[in-house]
Amino acid sequence: MSNLGFIRALQLDAAQKNQKESVAKAANEAEGRLEELQLLGDLEQAHIDADKVLCDLLTALGFGSVVAEFEAIDKYYG
């Protein structure tokens, strides 16, 4: 492998590691927010807020089009 190929492989490995770390961080933050909502006491508001948490997570992961379709659905609450 040439030096250039080796450097590109290292860059790709670093990018993949950063992406995995970003995904793990976003998932951990969402999990923490959802755990807080379990204690809210207001079921309707908890579900409204949980929808936002999950939509934010999906958007952060690159699934904004899925979120757009979900948000186009009429809600029973909120």
Phi and psi restraints in degrees (range 20) as a CNS / XPLOR table:
assign (resid 1 and name C) (resid 2 and name N)
       (resid 2 and name CA) (resid 2 and name C) 1.0 -72.0 20.0 2
assign (resid 2 and name N) (resid 2 and name CA)
       (resid 2 and name C) (resid 3 and name N) 1.0 164.4 20.0 2
assign (resid 2 and name C) (resid 3 and name N)
       (resid 3 and name CA) (resid 3 and name C) 1.0 -59.1 20.0 2
assign (resid 3 and name N) (resid 3 and name CA)
       (resid 3 and name C) (resid 4 and name N) 1.0 -40.1 20.0 2
assign (resid 3 and name C) (resid 4 and name N)
       (resid 4 and name CA) (resid 4 and name C) 1.0 -64.1 20.0 2
assign (resid 4 and name N) (resid 4 and name CA)
       (resid 4 and name C) (resid 5 and name N) 1.0 -43.0 20.0 2
assign (resid 4 and name C) (resid 5 and name N)
       (resid 5 and name CA) (resid 5 and name C) 1.0 -63.3 20.0 2
assign (resid 5 and name N) (resid 5 and name CA)
       (resid 5 and name C) (resid 6 and name N) 1.0 -39.3 20.0 2
assign (resid 5 and name C) (resid 6 and name N)
       (resid 6 and name CA) (resid 6 and name C) 1.0 -65.1 20.0 2
assign (resid 6 and name N) (resid 6 and name CA)
       (resid 6 and name C) (resid 7 and name N) 1.0 -43.3 20.0 2
assign (resid 6 and name C) (resid 7 and name N)
       (resid 7 and name CA) (resid 7 and name C) 1.0 -63.6 20.0 2
assign (resid 7 and name N) (resid 7 and name CA)
       (resid 7 and name C) (resid 8 and name N) 1.0 -42.9 20.0 2
assign (resid 7 and name C) (resid 8 and name N)
       (resid 8 and name CA) (resid 8 and name C) 1.0 -62.8 20.0 2
assign (resid 8 and name N) (resid 8 and name CA)
       (resid 8 and name C) (resid 9 and name N) 1.0 -39.4 20.0 2
assign (resid 8 and name C) (resid 9 and name N)
       (resid 9 and name CA) (resid 9 and name C) 1.0 -63.7 20.0 2
assign (resid 9 and name N) (resid 9 and name CA)
       (resid 9 and name C) (resid 10 and name N) 1.0 -41.5 20.0 2
assign (resid 9 and name C) (resid 10 and name N)
       (resid 10 and name CA) (resid 10 and name C) 1.0 -64.2 20.0 2
assign (resid 10 and name N) (resid 10 and name CA)
       (resid 10 and name C) (resid 11 and name N) 1.0 -41.2 20.0 2
assign (resid 10 and name C) (resid 11 and name N)
       (resid 11 and name CA) (resid 11 and name C) 1.0 -63.7 20.0 2
assign (resid 11 and name N) (resid 11 and name CA)
       (resid 11 and name C) (resid 12 and name N) 1.0 -41.1 20.0 2
assign (resid 11 and name C) (resid 12 and name N)
       (resid 12 and name CA) (resid 12 and name C) 1.0 -64.6 20.0 2
assign (resid 12 and name N) (resid 12 and name CA)
       (resid 12 and name C) (resid 13 and name N) 1.0 -43.9 20.0 2
assign (resid 12 and name C) (resid 13 and name N)
       (resid 13 and name CA) (resid 13 and name C) 1.0 -59.8 20.0 2
assign (resid 13 and name N) (resid 13 and name CA)
       (resid 13 and name C) (resid 14 and name N) 1.0 -43.2 20.0 2
assign (resid 13 and name C) (resid 14 and name N)
       (resid 14 and name CA) (resid 14 and name C) 1.0 -64.5 20.0 2
assign (resid 14 and name N) (resid 14 and name CA)
       (resid 14 and name C) (resid 15 and name N) 1.0 -41.8 20.0 2
assign (resid 14 and name C) (resid 15 and name N)
       (resid 15 and name CA) (resid 15 and name C) 1.0 -64.2 20.0 2
assign (resid 15 and name N) (resid 15 and name CA)
       (resid 15 and name C) (resid 16 and name N) 1.0 -41.9 20.0 2
assign (resid 15 and name C) (resid 16 and name N)
       (resid 16 and name CA) (resid 16 and name C) 1.0 -65.3 20.0 2
assign (resid 16 and name N) (resid 16 and name CA)
       (resid 16 and name C) (resid 17 and name N) 1.0 -39.6 20.0 2
assign (resid 16 and name C) (resid 17 and name N)
       (resid 17 and name CA) (resid 17 and name C) 1.0 -64.2 20.0 2
assign (resid 17 and name N) (resid 17 and name CA)
       (resid 17 and name C) (resid 18 and name N) 1.0 -44.6 20.0 2
assign (resid 17 and name C) (resid 18 and name N)
       (resid 18 and name CA) (resid 18 and name C) 1.0 -61.8 20.0 2
assign (resid 18 and name N) (resid 18 and name CA)
       (resid 18 and name C) (resid 19 and name N) 1.0 -40.0 20.0 2
assign (resid 18 and name C) (resid 19 and name N)
       (resid 19 and name CA) (resid 19 and name C) 1.0 -65.1 20.0 2
assign (resid 19 and name N) (resid 19 and name CA)
       (resid 19 and name C) (resid 20 and name N) 1.0 -44.2 20.0 2
assign (resid 19 and name C) (resid 20 and name N)
       (resid 20 and name CA) (resid 20 and name C) 1.0 -61.9 20.0 2
assign (resid 20 and name N) (resid 20 and name CA)
       (resid 20 and name C) (resid 21 and name N) 1.0 -40.9 20.0 2
assign (resid 20 and name C) (resid 21 and name N)
       (resid 21 and name CA) (resid 21 and name C) 1.0 -65.2 20.0 2
assign (resid 21 and name N) (resid 21 and name CA)
       (resid 21 and name C) (resid 22 and name N) 1.0 -39.4 20.0 2
assign (resid 21 and name C) (resid 22 and name N)
       (resid 22 and name CA) (resid 22 and name C) 1.0 -65.2 20.0 2
assign (resid 22 and name N) (resid 22 and name CA)
       (resid 22 and name C) (resid 23 and name N) 1.0 -42.0 20.0 2
assign (resid 22 and name C) (resid 23 and name N)
       (resid 23 and name CA) (resid 23 and name C) 1.0 -64.1 20.0 2
assign (resid 23 and name N) (resid 23 and name CA)
       (resid 23 and name C) (resid 24 and name N) 1.0 -45.6 20.0 2
assign (resid 23 and name C) (resid 24 and name N)
       (resid 24 and name CA) (resid 24 and name C) 1.0 -62.2 20.0 2
assign (resid 24 and name N) (resid 24 and name CA)
       (resid 24 and name C) (resid 25 and name N) 1.0 -41.3 20.0 2
assign (resid 24 and name C) (resid 25 and name N)
       (resid 25 and name CA) (resid 25 and name C) 1.0 -64.0 20.0 2
assign (resid 25 and name N) (resid 25 and name CA)
       (resid 25 and name C) (resid 26 and name N) 1.0 -46.2 20.0 2
assign (resid 25 and name C) (resid 26 and name N)
       (resid 26 and name CA) (resid 26 and name C) 1.0 -61.8 20.0 2
assign (resid 26 and name N) (resid 26 and name CA)
       (resid 26 and name C) (resid 27 and name N) 1.0 -41.9 20.0 2
assign (resid 26 and name C) (resid 27 and name N)
       (resid 27 and name CA) (resid 27 and name C) 1.0 -65.6 20.0 2
assign (resid 27 and name N) (resid 27 and name CA)
       (resid 27 and name C) (resid 28 and name N) 1.0 -42.1 20.0 2
assign (resid 27 and name C) (resid 28 and name N)
       (resid 28 and name CA) (resid 28 and name C) 1.0 -64.4 20.0 2
assign (resid 28 and name N) (resid 28 and name CA)
       (resid 28 and name C) (resid 29 and name N) 1.0 -40.9 20.0 2
assign (resid 28 and name C) (resid 29 and name N)
       (resid 29 and name CA) (resid 29 and name C) 1.0 -64.0 20.0 2
assign (resid 29 and name N) (resid 29 and name CA)
       (resid 29 and name C) (resid 30 and name N) 1.0 -43.4 20.0 2
assign (resid 29 and name C) (resid 30 and name N)
       (resid 30 and name CA) (resid 30 and name C) 1.0 -63.3 20.0 2
assign (resid 30 and name N) (resid 30 and name CA)
       (resid 30 and name C) (resid 31 and name N) 1.0 -43.3 20.0 2
assign (resid 30 and name C) (resid 31 and name N)
       (resid 31 and name CA) (resid 31 and name C) 1.0 -60.4 20.0 2
assign (resid 31 and name N) (resid 31 and name CA)
       (resid 31 and name C) (resid 32 and name N) 1.0 -43.3 20.0 2
assign (resid 31 and name C) (resid 32 and name N)
       (resid 32 and name CA) (resid 32 and name C) 1.0 -62.6 20.0 2
assign (resid 32 and name N) (resid 32 and name CA)
       (resid 32 and name C) (resid 33 and name N) 1.0 -42.8 20.0 2
assign (resid 32 and name C) (resid 33 and name N)
       (resid 33 and name CA) (resid 33 and name C) 1.0 -64.6 20.0 2
assign (resid 33 and name N) (resid 33 and name CA)
       (resid 33 and name C) (resid 34 and name N) 1.0 -39.4 20.0 2
assign (resid 33 and name C) (resid 34 and name N)
       (resid 34 and name CA) (resid 34 and name C) 1.0 -67.4 20.0 2
assign (resid 34 and name N) (resid 34 and name CA)
       (resid 34 and name C) (resid 35 and name N) 1.0 -37.0 20.0 2
assign (resid 34 and name C) (resid 35 and name N)
       (resid 35 and name CA) (resid 35 and name C) 1.0 -62.7 20.0 2
assign (resid 35 and name N) (resid 35 and name CA)
       (resid 35 and name C) (resid 36 and name N) 1.0 -40.2 20.0 2
assign (resid 35 and name C) (resid 36 and name N)
       (resid 36 and name CA) (resid 36 and name C) 1.0 -62.5 20.0 2
assign (resid 36 and name N) (resid 36 and name CA)
       (resid 36 and name C) (resid 37 and name N) 1.0 -40.0 20.0 2
assign (resid 36 and name C) (resid 37 and name N)
       (resid 37 and name CA) (resid 37 and name C) 1.0 -66.3 20.0 2
assign (resid 37 and name N) (resid 37 and name CA)
       (resid 37 and name C) (resid 38 and name N) 1.0 -26.5 20.0 2
assign (resid 37 and name C) (resid 38 and name N)
       (resid 38 and name CA) (resid 38 and name C) 1.0 -62.4 20.0 2
assign (resid 38 and name N) (resid 38 and name CA)
       (resid 38 and name C) (resid 39 and name N) 1.0 -23.2 20.0 2
assign (resid 38 and name C) (resid 39 and name N)
       (resid 39 and name CA) (resid 39 and name C) 1.0 -98.8 20.0 2
assign (resid 39 and name N) (resid 39 and name CA)
       (resid 39 and name C) (resid 40 and name N) 1.0 1.8 20.0 2
assign (resid 39 and name C) (resid 40 and name N)
       (resid 40 and name CA) (resid 40 and name C) 1.0 -62.9 20.0 2
assign (resid 40 and name N) (resid 40 and name CA)
       (resid 40 and name C) (resid 41 and name N) 1.0 -39.9 20.0 2
assign (resid 40 and name C) (resid 41 and name N)
       (resid 41 and name CA) (resid 41 and name C) 1.0 91.1 20.0 2
assign (resid 41 and name N) (resid 41 and name CA)
       (resid 41 and name C) (resid 42 and name N) 1.0 -19.4 20.0 2
assign (resid 41 and name C) (resid 42 and name N)
       (resid 42 and name CA) (resid 42 and name C) 1.0 -107.3 20.0 2
assign (resid 42 and name N) (resid 42 and name CA)
       (resid 42 and name C) (resid 43 and name N) 1.0 100.3 20.0 2
assign (resid 42 and name C) (resid 43 and name N)
       (resid 43 and name CA) (resid 43 and name C) 1.0 -60.2 20.0 2
assign (resid 43 and name N) (resid 43 and name CA)
       (resid 43 and name C) (resid 44 and name N) 1.0 -42.8 20.0 2
assign (resid 43 and name C) (resid 44 and name N)
       (resid 44 and name CA) (resid 44 and name C) 1.0 -63.1 20.0 2
assign (resid 44 and name N) (resid 44 and name CA)
       (resid 44 and name C) (resid 45 and name N) 1.0 -48.6 20.0 2
assign (resid 44 and name C) (resid 45 and name N)
       (resid 45 and name CA) (resid 45 and name C) 1.0 -65.7 20.0 2
assign (resid 45 and name N) (resid 45 and name CA)
       (resid 45 and name C) (resid 46 and name N) 1.0 -36.3 20.0 2
assign (resid 45 and name C) (resid 46 and name N)
       (resid 46 and name CA) (resid 46 and name C) 1.0 -61.1 20.0 2
assign (resid 46 and name N) (resid 46 and name CA)
       (resid 46 and name C) (resid 47 and name N) 1.0 -41.5 20.0 2
assign (resid 46 and name C) (resid 47 and name N)
       (resid 47 and name CA) (resid 47 and name C) 1.0 -71.3 20.0 2
assign (resid 47 and name N) (resid 47 and name CA)
       (resid 47 and name C) (resid 48 and name N) 1.0 -36.6 20.0 2
assign (resid 47 and name C) (resid 48 and name N)
       (resid 48 and name CA) (resid 48 and name C) 1.0 -61.5 20.0 2
assign (resid 48 and name N) (resid 48 and name CA)
       (resid 48 and name C) (resid 49 and name N) 1.0 -47.1 20.0 2
assign (resid 48 and name C) (resid 49 and name N)
       (resid 49 and name CA) (resid 49 and name C) 1.0 -67.7 20.0 2
assign (resid 49 and name N) (resid 49 and name CA)
       (resid 49 and name C) (resid 50 and name N) 1.0 -36.9 20.0 2
assign (resid 49 and name C) (resid 50 and name N)
       (resid 50 and name CA) (resid 50 and name C) 1.0 -65.4 20.0 2
assign (resid 50 and name N) (resid 50 and name CA)
       (resid 50 and name C) (resid 51 and name N) 1.0 -38.4 20.0 2
assign (resid 50 and name C) (resid 51 and name N)
       (resid 51 and name CA) (resid 51 and name C) 1.0 -55.8 20.0 2
assign (resid 51 and name N) (resid 51 and name CA)
       (resid 51 and name C) (resid 52 and name N) 1.0 -44.8 20.0 2
assign (resid 51 and name C) (resid 52 and name N)
       (resid 52 and name CA) (resid 52 and name C) 1.0 -65.1 20.0 2
assign (resid 52 and name N) (resid 52 and name CA)
       (resid 52 and name C) (resid 53 and name N) 1.0 -42.3 20.0 2
assign (resid 52 and name C) (resid 53 and name N)
       (resid 53 and name CA) (resid 53 and name C) 1.0 -58.2 20.0 2
assign (resid 53 and name N) (resid 53 and name CA)
       (resid 53 and name C) (resid 54 and name N) 1.0 -48.1 20.0 2
assign (resid 53 and name C) (resid 54 and name N)
       (resid 54 and name CA) (resid 54 and name C) 1.0 -68.2 20.0 2
assign (resid 54 and name N) (resid 54 and name CA)
       (resid 54 and name C) (resid 55 and name N) 1.0 -38.4 20.0 2
assign (resid 54 and name C) (resid 55 and name N)
       (resid 55 and name CA) (resid 55 and name C) 1.0 -65.7 20.0 2
assign (resid 55 and name N) (resid 55 and name CA)
       (resid 55 and name C) (resid 56 and name N) 1.0 -40.2 20.0 2
assign (resid 55 and name C) (resid 56 and name N)
       (resid 56 and name CA) (resid 56 and name C) 1.0 -61.9 20.0 2
assign (resid 56 and name N) (resid 56 and name CA)
       (resid 56 and name C) (resid 57 and name N) 1.0 -41.3 20.0 2
assign (resid 56 and name C) (resid 57 and name N)
       (resid 57 and name CA) (resid 57 and name C) 1.0 -64.2 20.0 2
assign (resid 57 and name N) (resid 57 and name CA)
       (resid 57 and name C) (resid 58 and name N) 1.0 -47.2 20.0 2
assign (resid 57 and name C) (resid 58 and name N)
       (resid 58 and name CA) (resid 58 and name C) 1.0 -60.9 20.0 2
assign (resid 58 and name N) (resid 58 and name CA)
       (resid 58 and name C) (resid 59 and name N) 1.0 -40.2 20.0 2
assign (resid 58 and name C) (resid 59 and name N)
       (resid 59 and name CA) (resid 59 and name C) 1.0 -63.9 20.0 2
assign (resid 59 and name N) (resid 59 and name CA)
       (resid 59 and name C) (resid 60 and name N) 1.0 -44.1 20.0 2
assign (resid 59 and name C) (resid 60 and name N)
       (resid 60 and name CA) (resid 60 and name C) 1.0 -61.9 20.0 2
assign (resid 60 and name N) (resid 60 and name CA)
       (resid 60 and name C) (resid 61 and name N) 1.0 -29.3 20.0 2
assign (resid 60 and name C) (resid 61 and name N)
       (resid 61 and name CA) (resid 61 and name C) 1.0 -87.6 20.0 2
assign (resid 61 and name N) (resid 61 and name CA)
       (resid 61 and name C) (resid 62 and name N) 1.0 0.3 20.0 2
assign (resid 61 and name C) (resid 62 and name N)
       (resid 62 and name CA) (resid 62 and name C) 1.0 96.3 20.0 2
assign (resid 62 and name N) (resid 62 and name CA)
       (resid 62 and name C) (resid 63 and name N) 1.0 15.4 20.0 2
assign (resid 62 and name C) (resid 63 and name N)
       (resid 63 and name CA) (resid 63 and name C) 1.0 -110.2 20.0 2
assign (resid 63 and name N) (resid 63 and name CA)
       (resid 63 and name C) (resid 64 and name N) 1.0 43.0 20.0 2
assign (resid 63 and name C) (resid 64 and name N)
       (resid 64 and name CA) (resid 64 and name C) 1.0 -60.2 20.0 2
assign (resid 64 and name N) (resid 64 and name CA)
       (resid 64 and name C) (resid 65 and name N) 1.0 -32.2 20.0 2
assign (resid 64 and name C) (resid 65 and name N)
       (resid 65 and name CA) (resid 65 and name C) 1.0 -68.1 20.0 2
assign (resid 65 and name N) (resid 65 and name CA)
       (resid 65 and name C) (resid 66 and name N) 1.0 -33.1 20.0 2
assign (resid 65 and name C) (resid 66 and name N)
       (resid 66 and name CA) (resid 66 and name C) 1.0 -66.1 20.0 2
assign (resid 66 and name N) (resid 66 and name CA)
       (resid 66 and name C) (resid 67 and name N) 1.0 -42.6 20.0 2
assign (resid 66 and name C) (resid 67 and name N)
       (resid 67 and name CA) (resid 67 and name C) 1.0 -62.3 20.0 2
assign (resid 67 and name N) (resid 67 and name CA)
       (resid 67 and name C) (resid 68 and name N) 1.0 -42.3 20.0 2
assign (resid 67 and name C) (resid 68 and name N)
       (resid 68 and name CA) (resid 68 and name C) 1.0 -59.9 20.0 2
assign (resid 68 and name N) (resid 68 and name CA)
       (resid 68 and name C) (resid 69 and name N) 1.0 -42.2 20.0 2
assign (resid 68 and name C) (resid 69 and name N)
       (resid 69 and name CA) (resid 69 and name C) 1.0 -67.7 20.0 2
assign (resid 69 and name N) (resid 69 and name CA)
       (resid 69 and name C) (resid 70 and name N) 1.0 -39.5 20.0 2
assign (resid 69 and name C) (resid 70 and name N)
       (resid 70 and name CA) (resid 70 and name C) 1.0 -62.5 20.0 2
assign (resid 70 and name N) (resid 70 and name CA)
       (resid 70 and name C) (resid 71 and name N) 1.0 -44.9 20.0 2
assign (resid 70 and name C) (resid 71 and name N)
       (resid 71 and name CA) (resid 71 and name C) 1.0 -68.0 20.0 2
assign (resid 71 and name N) (resid 71 and name CA)
       (resid 71 and name C) (resid 72 and name N) 1.0 -18.4 20.0 2
assign (resid 71 and name C) (resid 72 and name N)
       (resid 72 and name CA) (resid 72 and name C) 1.0 -76.7 20.0 2
assign (resid 72 and name N) (resid 72 and name CA)
       (resid 72 and name C) (resid 73 and name N) 1.0 -12.8 20.0 2
assign (resid 72 and name C) (resid 73 and name N)
       (resid 73 and name CA) (resid 73 and name C) 1.0 -79.8 20.0 2
assign (resid 73 and name N) (resid 73 and name CA)
       (resid 73 and name C) (resid 74 and name N) 1.0 134.0 20.0 2
assign (resid 73 and name C) (resid 74 and name N)
       (resid 74 and name CA) (resid 74 and name C) 1.0 -62.1 20.0 2
assign (resid 74 and name N) (resid 74 and name CA)
       (resid 74 and name C) (resid 75 and name N) 1.0 139.3 20.0 2
assign (resid 74 and name C) (resid 75 and name N)
       (resid 75 and name CA) (resid 75 and name C) 1.0 -96.7 20.0 2
assign (resid 75 and name N) (resid 75 and name CA)
       (resid 75 and name C) (resid 76 and name N) 1.0 146.0 20.0 2
assign (resid 75 and name C) (resid 76 and name N)
       (resid 76 and name CA) (resid 76 and name C) 1.0 -74.3 20.0 2
assign (resid 76 and name N) (resid 76 and name CA)
       (resid 76 and name C) (resid 77 and name N) 1.0 -32.0 20.0 2
assign (resid 76 and name C) (resid 77 and name N)
       (resid 77 and name CA) (resid 77 and name C) 1.0 -126.1 20.0 2
assign (resid 77 and name N) (resid 77 and name CA)
       (resid 77 and name C) (resid 78 and name N) 1.0 163.9 20.0 2
